[in-house]
Amino acid sequence: MSQTGEPNAGALLETARRISAPGTIQLKKRAATRLPQSAEAMALLIGALGAVDRWSGVKIVNLEHDGEPLAMALIERACFGQDTQGNTTLASVVDAKKVQ
């Protein structure tokens, strides 16, 4: 963190490395719906970040905060937003500029 309390983005990006993820995500169709288990959710997240890496670029970094590990993914050329229902969205910078 800088003296102003803001993270030093340049230093963070220097320590980040490119994500390495499998090229496909396997989804199984089931009759019942349920929340994913921990291992399933983590596999989906890594697969999704790998897919995003193909169009935008994803870097990862391991940090520590209050003595606990913190995994951070940095998505290049993208920004978060909200849809009309208040749900979080992710758009490429090109898409985001069209919305503004």
CORRA-V216662 format. One record per residue. N is the residue number from 1. RES is the residue in one letter. SS is DSSP state (H for helix, E for strand, L for the rest). PSI is psi as a letter, one per 20 degrees, with the letter a starting at -180 (NA if undefined). Layout:
n=(N,N)
res=(RES,RES)
ss=(SS,SS)
psi=(PSI,PSI)
This chain:
n=(1,2,3,4,5,6,7,8,9,10,11,12,13,14,15,16,17,18,19,20,21,22,23,24,25,26,27,28,29,30,31,32,33,34,35,36,37,38,39,40,41,42,43,44,45,46,47,48,49,50,51,52,53,54,55,56,57,58,59,60,61,62,63,64,65,66,67,68,69,70,71,72,73,74,75,76,77,78,79,80,81,82,83,84,85,86,87,88,89,90,91,92,93,94,95,96,97,98,99,100)
res=(M,S,Q,T,G,E,P,N,A,G,A,L,L,E,T,A,R,R,I,S,A,P,G,T,I,Q,L,K,K,R,A,A,T,R,L,P,Q,S,A,E,A,M,A,L,L,I,G,A,L,G,A,V,D,R,W,S,G,V,K,I,V,N,L,E,H,D,G,E,P,L,A,M,A,L,I,E,R,A,C,F,G,Q,D,T,Q,G,N,T,T,L,A,S,V,V,D,A,K,K,V,Q)
ss=(L,L,L,L,L,L,L,L,H,H,H,H,H,H,H,L,E,E,L,L,L,L,L,L,L,L,L,L,L,L,L,L,L,L,L,L,L,H,H,H,H,H,H,H,H,H,H,H,H,H,H,H,H,H,H,L,L,E,E,E,E,E,E,E,E,L,L,E,E,E,E,E,E,E,E,L,L,E,E,E,E,E,L,L,L,L,L,E,E,E,E,E,H,H,H,H,H,H,H,L)
psi=(q,r,h,i,i,q,q,n,h,g,h,g,h,h,i,q,q,q,q,o,q,q,i,q,p,p,p,p,p,q,h,q,q,r,q,q,r,g,h,g,g,h,g,g,g,g,g,g,h,h,g,h,h,h,i,g,p,p,q,q,q,p,r,p,p,k,j,q,q,o,p,p,p,o,o,q,l,r,q,q,a,q,a,i,j,j,q,p,r,p,q,q,h,g,g,h,h,h,h,NA)
